[in-house]
């Protein structure tokens, strides 16, 4: 099946073709015809499945049939992060570049002046983050009384980021008679309840559940020590090609800054992107990465679902995520639209259980790369006891006192020794699978 078989407007087809797409993804095949009928949709799909086009294309087509004068907000797309909002906005502009519909984006982290001017000039489609939208509604700058299409994208991440209450408040300003499209990667109880409240007889679509990873992504894991991760990162980037684009995920904002600084001082152009950065700084880093001015972008999970970069060659998990599903979202930044990609994860002794949980979720073992210079070292110190000759009773009493004192002093070392031994046993038990040495081809 090709896009032309879905009954899509020729002007939209021309824009899609110019982007190099001819065949729709599974979620696009299912969702586009249903959205065109006017029915509500509940879509459960993982990152990188192509769901943005699944709602953008049919909305653009429906609006193209209407009279857009005067311009009023007829379609609203809510997204959890600024990066994702910008990405969705760009998709609408790309697919609708031969149409008359006008799309705008509003988000926090930047001055609202330009956004207010844009709203006042009139838009047909508005992409927004919940906080800034609610703020402009309360200021009586944004009016949603003409809304016909509502899209909630990455709804589960909105829940994680605490936006659900904002969404419920926004719903009070939206007409009851509308078409609602709801997309999420996971379906926790709070999200399920929200769908029951806002969707009417939805058509359910489930494509590539969050436990699955794209087959075109080659996944590898390197066992190393925490103190060696920086050097291993440099080694992997140089091994895969210094000029190739590499997206690196860390667990904390502080770590992201440190990693970016380390790479920069070692001849690899890198920048960090996270929540503490201003919107202008985040956008500058993202644009520099997309345009190839830097080779490595270090990000926290706030950007895991909001970065869409074509031909991203490699994703590296500098720290394994504590939430298993986040692993799927992270590596979903590569291997998009049927292209191949590589995912590399670093695992230190304290992350072994996290790796086991991830493998359980994705139902596969991640290939271990053993042939590298920064291997994990579990150091176990063996202690030997020296026997002392018995001399007389007084000396024996003295020796007992000394031994007792010595025992107290050495008890922490024995405890450390037992922990180290246990860690080594657990590690060998679980990961003594791949004895042959493997390299990334």
FIVOKOL-374681 format. One record per residue (C-alpha): residue in one letter; x, y, z. Coordinates in steps of 0.05 Angstrom, whole numbers, padded with zeros to 5 digits, always signed. Each point is the difference from the previous one (the first is absolute). Layout:
N
AXYZ...
END
This chain:
441
X+00000+00000+00000X+00023+00071-00017X-00023+00068+00026X-00039+00010-00065X-00044-00059+00019X-00023+00035+00063X-00039+00053-00038X+00046+00057+00019X-00003+00069-00032X+00048+00006-00060X+00034+00062+00029X+00014-00037+00064X+00025-00060-00040X+00049+00045-00037X+00028+00026+00066X+00006-00071+00028X+00035-00024-00064X+00051+00057+00005X+00019-00026+00069X+00016-00068-00031X-00060-00038+00028X-00044-00044-00043X-00025-00055+00046X-00038+00016+00065X+00022-00032+00066X-00047-00050+00034X-00031+00053+00046X-00009+00048-00059X-00035-00055-00040X-00049-00011+00056X-00010+00070+00027X-00005+00045-00061X-00063-00032-00031X-00034-00002+00068X+00016+00073+00017X-00027+00021-00068X-00068-00032+00019X-00003+00047+00061X+00004-00054+00053X+00040+00007+00065X+00064-00040+00003X+00039-00032+00058X+00069-00017-00026X+00053-00037+00040X+00066+00003-00037X+00073+00005+00017X+00048+00056-00017X+00021+00001-00073X-00063-00034-00026X-00021+00060-00043X-00061+00021+00040X+00011+00075-00011X-00016-00009-00074X-00057-00047+00020X-00039+00060+00029X+00032+00059-00037X-00016-00024-00071X-00075-00013+00010X-00010+00065+00040X+00034+00040-00055X-00044-00035-00051X-00065+00016+00037X+00019+00072+00011X+00018+00008-00074X-00074-00012-00016X-00023+00058+00044X-00002+00075-00006X+00057+00027+00043X-00024+00072+00003X+00000+00027+00052X+00054-00043+00029X-00018-00032+00067X+00032-00057+00037X-00034-00062-00027X+00053-00052+00019X+00039-00004+00065X+00059-00048+00013X+00025-00006+00072X+00071-00025+00010X+00039-00010+00066X+00067+00032-00020X+00024+00061-00039X+00042-00044-00046X-00059-00044-00018X-00045+00060-00011X+00050+00030-00048X+00008-00067-00035X-00075-00008-00010X-00005+00072-00024X+00054-00013-00052X-00038-00063-00024X-00064+00039-00011X+00039+00053-00039X+00035-00053-00041X-00062-00041-00019X-00043+00062-00009X+00048+00045-00038X-00044-00001-00063X-00063+00015+00040X-00029+00065+00027X-00006-00023+00072X+00043+00038+00049X+00034-00035+00059X+00030+00032+00063X+00035-00024+00062X+00000+00026+00072X+00042-00025+00058X+00032+00023+00064X+00073+00020+00010X-00003+00058-00049X-00033+00068+00001X-00074-00002-00018X+00003+00064-00041X+00012-00033-00067X-00050-00055+00016X-00054+00051+00016X+00013+00036-00065X-00005-00066-00038X-00066-00018+00034X-00030+00068-00014X+00018-00006-00074X-00041-00064-00003X+00018-00074-00004X-00039-00062-00021X+00044-00051+00037X+00032+00012+00067X+00054-00044+00031X+00011+00014+00074X+00029-00022+00066X-00055-00002+00054X+00030+00051+00048X+00009+00058-00049X-00067-00015-00034X-00037+00004+00066X+00036+00064+00017X-00021+00033-00066X-00072-00026+00008X-00004+00032+00069X+00027+00065-00030X-00057-00004-00051X+00050-00001-00057X-00017-00070-00025X-00072-00020-00014X-00018-00072-00017X-00075+00007-00012X+00008-00017-00075X+00041-00062+00013X-00018-00063-00040X+00061-00044+00008X+00037-00016+00065X+00064-00041+00002X+00036-00023+00063X+00069-00027-00019X+00045-00039+00048X-00055+00003+00053X+00037-00047+00047X+00059+00048+00002X-00047+00057+00016X-00023-00042+00060X+00073-00011+00021X+00014+00075-00005X-00061+00019+00041X-00040+00032-00057X-00064-00041+00008X-00034+00052+00045X+00017+00055-00051X-00031-00042-00055X-00064-00009+00040X-00004+00075+00009X+00012+00012-00075X-00056-00049-00017X-00050+00048+00033X+00013+00051-00055X-00008-00049-00057X-00067-00016-00035X-00031-00067+00018X-00015-00015-00073X+00069-00013-00029X+00044-00056-00026X+00052-00023+00050X+00064-00038-00018X+00038-00029+00060X+00070-00029-00007X+00041-00033+00054X+00058-00048+00006X-00024-00033+00064X-00069-00006+00033X+00004+00010+00075X-00065+00003+00040X-00002+00077+00002X+00007+00004-00076X-00054-00053-00009X-00048+00040+00044X+00015+00063-00040X-00016-00035-00066X-00067-00023+00028X-00016+00072+00018X+00018+00034-00065X-00008-00052-00056X-00066-00022-00030X-00003-00070-00030X+00073+00003-00021X+00032-00044-00052X+00057-00036+00035X+00068-00007-00034X+00059-00036+00031X+00063-00002-00041X+00069-00020+00026X-00014+00000+00075X+00050+00034+00045X+00033-00067+00017X+00023-00008-00072X+00061+00032-00032X+00007+00014-00074X+00032-00059-00036X+00046+00046-00040X+00036+00022+00063X+00062-00042+00018X+00006-00001+00076X+00065-00010+00038X+00023+00005+00073X+00069+00014+00028X+00016-00021+00071X+00046+00051+00033X+00014+00037+00065X-00033+00066+00015X+00067+00036+00001X+00016-00025-00070X-00064+00022-00035X+00028+00065-00027X+00059-00034-00032X-00045-00056-00027X-00046+00053-00030X+00057+00033-00037X+00023-00068-00024X-00069-00019-00027X-00011+00067-00035X+00068-00004-00034X-00011-00073-00018X-00067+00015-00033X+00027+00061-00036X+00015+00067+00032X-00042+00037-00052X-00062-00043+00009X-00056+00027+00042X-00006-00030+00070X-00055+00013+00050X+00021-00014+00072X-00048-00008+00059X+00019+00012+00072X-00041-00007+00063X+00011+00070+00028X+00008+00071-00026X+00067+00008+00037X+00027-00063-00033X-00023+00024-00069X+00041+00064+00009X+00061-00038+00024X-00003-00050-00058X-00008+00056-00052X+00059+00038+00030X+00043-00063+00001X-00014-00015-00074X+00013+00073-00020X+00068+00001+00035X+00018-00066-00035X-00011+00025-00070X-00073-00022-00010X-00049+00057-00012X-00057-00009+00050X-00055+00039+00035X-00049-00017+00056X-00076+00007+00000X-00044-00005+00062X-00053+00034+00041X+00046+00051+00033X+00020+00029-00067X-00040+00058-00028X-00044-00014-00060X+00047+00040-00045X+00061-00040+00024X-00037-00066-00009X-00022+00019-00070X+00069+00024-00018X+00030-00067+00022X-00053-00039-00038X+00009+00041-00063X+00076-00007+00004X-00008-00075+00006X-00049-00005-00058X+00044+00043-00045X+00063-00039+00016X+00036+00056+00035X+00009-00046+00061X+00008-00075-00002X-00027-00018+00069X-00062+00023+00037X-00004-00019+00074X-00072-00001+00026X-00042-00019+00060X-00065-00038-00008X-00040+00064-00007X+00023-00002-00073X-00009-00075-00011X-00066+00007-00036X+00010+00069-00029X+00061-00007-00045X-00012-00020-00072X+00064-00001-00040X+00005-00034-00067X+00059-00047-00011X+00020-00002+00074X+00053-00054-00001X+00007-00018+00073X-00033+00007+00069X+00043-00012+00061X-00028-00012+00070X+00055+00029+00043X-00043-00019+00060X-00053-00053-00003X-00070+00028+00014X-00035-00018+00064X-00066-00008-00036X+00002-00058-00049X-00046+00032-00052X+00046+00060-00005X+00052-00045-00032X-00048-00013-00058X-00014+00075-00008X+00074+00017+00002X+00024-00048-00053X-00062+00016-00042X+00036+00064-00021X+00040-00042-00050X-00024-00051-00050X-00059+00043-00020X-00043-00006-00063X+00030-00068-00017X+00072+00023+00004X+00054-00037+00038X+00029+00024+00065X+00046-00019+00058X-00014+00001+00074X+00057-00006+00051X-00010-00006+00075X+00053+00006+00055X-00012-00044+00061X+00039+00004+00065X-00006-00049+00058X-00056+00040+00032X-00042+00000-00064X-00001-00075-00014X-00070-00008+00029X-00025+00058-00042X+00027-00035-00062X-00034-00065+00020X-00066+00037+00007X+00008+00033-00068X+00014-00067-00033X-00061-00029+00033X-00043+00056-00027X+00025-00004-00072X+00001-00076+00003X+00070-00007-00028X+00072-00003+00024X+00043+00060-00020X+00064-00020-00034X+00061+00009+00045X+00063+00031-00029X+00058-00029+00038X+00059+00022-00043X+00013+00071+00024X+00054+00033+00043X-00045+00025+00057X-00027-00065+00029X-00034-00006+00067X+00048-00019+00056X-00028-00032+00063X+00058+00001+00048X-00003-00051+00056X+00054+00002+00053X+00017-00065+00032X+00023+00002+00072X+00043-00053+00033X+00004-00014+00074X+00068-00009+00033X+00004-00051+00057X+00043+00021+00059X+00037-00051+00044X-00026-00011+00070X+00050+00019+00052X-00033+00002+00069X-00068+00015+00031X+00015+00074+00010X+00022+00008-00072X-00063-00037-00022X-00045+00048+00038X+00037+00058-00031X-00007-00030-00070X-00075-00010+00011X-00008+00073+00018X+00041+00021-00061X-00040-00046-00045X-00065+00027+00027X+00022+00072-00013X+00026-00020-00069X-00067-00034-00016X-00037+00064+00015X+00046+00041-00043X-00004-00049-00059X-00075-00012+00002X-00016+00055-00051X+00050-00030-00049X-00032-00069+00007X-00068+00030-00013X+00026+00035-00063X+00032-00065-00022X-00066-00038+00007X-00038+00054-00040X+00053-00001-00055X-00003-00076-00003X-00076+00001-00004X+00001+00052-00055X+00050-00041-00039X-00041-00064+00008X-00064+00034-00021X+00033+00032-00060X+00032-00066-00023X-00065-00038+00012X-00041+00047-00045X+00050+00023-00052X+00049-00057-00010X-00039-00015-00063X+00041+00027-00058X+00069-00029+00005X+00019+00017-00071X+00027+00070-00014X-00043+00045-00045X+00009+00066-00034X-00048+00050-00031X+00005-00008-00075
END
